[in-house]
């Protein structure tokens, strides 16, 4: 995420992020299928060995990547070494994030969405098993539908020019995901639930590359690595804390009710993004 702006021209950054996300979604879908086939054919040990070797293949590919344009400035680096340098990098990253209001807003939105996704990982299995009285196959197919929807959404985004309407696109994607999840909570029909999970993935899949492009454009070259590191740490806290809250709340209410509230919260978040239009214009 940090080096991509140094590898592609600025006018192709949005398309590059969309392709990057498309490849990730493809790997997320195909990887488990290949892993299952390898385990069935050769055993788990060989599958893990192949997984490890795949990282060596990635390292080999990265070794041949050449920077098109430099983005590092010595004057941005804190003096000193060791622990002092490490702490200085963290402080610089935090200050950089706080000095960029749009980037900070997108980061907090990503934190909230990751928080909601963490809750879904706990509440959706309970919905399928306890309320719908269905097995693991149904749950797996629902998650697969979400993944396929995300893949279709990110691939489509490669060919769409968002222009100056990116805030509207982002809020629409979030609203589509929230609305789809809210409806999932109140349906017992498998095919309707499957379509809604596909719709949730379709709506939300393109959001990540679009938001990432905006952040890459906003952050100065010399700060990009440190700001992205701080952003990743903040956003990463959303998943486990969301799962923790869901596990506690689901002791007192049905999973369907909690998923409905989660979807409503995501819809509210989309309205908040729309409400800050004047702020985005000034930035």
Beta strands, then each sheet from edge to edge (+ up, - down):
end
